[in-house]
């Protein structure tokens, strides 16, 4: 069981100065104003209406810090490496029934985003739904809870469409081969095999092996497109 205590650091608006991050998983190498953060892993970046966890690269993390520099930002740090191999986007949903996004499949995949969608810019086509959380209604469903089909997810979202704290957690990952799905307590067949190779490599980084990339946040203004542009959801204060 993960009993680690997270460290939360609130960042002021504007460029982040004196922060250096390195490696994968992304880790704090130095932070002039927060010495307690050195050596910890970046668990997530939180802004109003959105949480991004398990960044795939230093550049992805810096890209998000830069895009949201006019918003209140919180970096959540931990001494424990995330078990997920995918970046997760926890998107808060407005209290409305028609979100303007279409989910299909098992697990559900975002297959269409209508041009007038009230959450346009927060999702992209092909994202896989990982989890639905509605704390005020005691709702927390995922593949592990069973019955995680498109219809069940849509029904749950519609049933609680007026809840102010609905959150849809998605990831940028190709879904496993299409399956019929079920309402069984646990859909064992839906789980993908984890790569032990990837986990082993990440543990080597955690033990101090040479990192392959590093960056000082305040010096990076343009993301190197040769590394591939990562998805950063659009967050507008007036939509939250």
KACOR-V277006 format. One record per pair of residues at least 24 apart in sequence whose C-alpha atoms are under 7 Angstrom apart, sorted by the first residue. I is the first residue (numbers start at 1). J is the second residue. If there is no record, write none. Layout:
i	j
I	J
I	J
This chain:
i	j
4	78
4	79
4	80
5	78
6	76
6	77
6	78
7	76
7	77
7	78
8	74
8	75
8	76
8	77
9	74
9	75
9	76
10	73
10	74
10	75
11	72
11	73
11	74
12	72
13	69
13	70
13	71
13	72
14	69
14	70
15	66
15	69
15	218
16	217
16	218
17	217
17	218
19	216
19	217
20	215
20	216
20	217
21	58
21	214
21	215
21	216
22	58
22	211
22	213
22	214
22	215
23	58
23	211
23	212
23	213
23	214
24	56
24	57
24	202
24	205
25	202
26	55
26	57
26	58
40	77
40	78
40	79
41	77
41	78
41	79
41	80
41	81
42	76
42	77
42	78
43	76
43	77
43	78
44	75
44	76
45	73
45	74
45	75
45	76
46	73
46	74
46	75
47	71
47	72
47	73
47	74
48	72
49	91
49	92
49	240
50	90
50	91
50	92
51	89
51	90
51	91
52	88
52	89
52	90
53	87
53	88
53	89
54	82
54	86
54	87
54	88
55	87
56	87
58	214
58	215
59	223
60	230
62	217
63	223
64	232
86	171
87	171
87	172
88	169
88	170
88	171
89	169
89	170
89	171
90	167
90	168
90	169
90	170
91	167
91	168
91	169
92	165
92	166
92	167
92	168
93	166
93	167
94	164
94	240
95	161
95	162
95	163
95	164
96	161
96	162
97	158
97	161
103	150
104	150
105	149
105	150
105	178
106	148
106	149
106	150
106	178
106	179
106	180
106	181
107	148
107	149
107	150
108	149
108	150
121	233
121	234
122	233
122	234
122	235
123	233
127	170
127	171
127	172
127	173
128	170
128	171
128	172
128	173
128	175
129	169
129	170
129	171
130	169
130	170
130	171
131	168
131	169
132	167
132	168
132	169
133	166
133	167
133	168
134	165
134	166
134	167
135	165
136	165
143	187
144	186
144	187
145	185
145	186
146	183
146	184
146	185
146	186
146	187
147	181
147	182
147	183
147	184
149	181
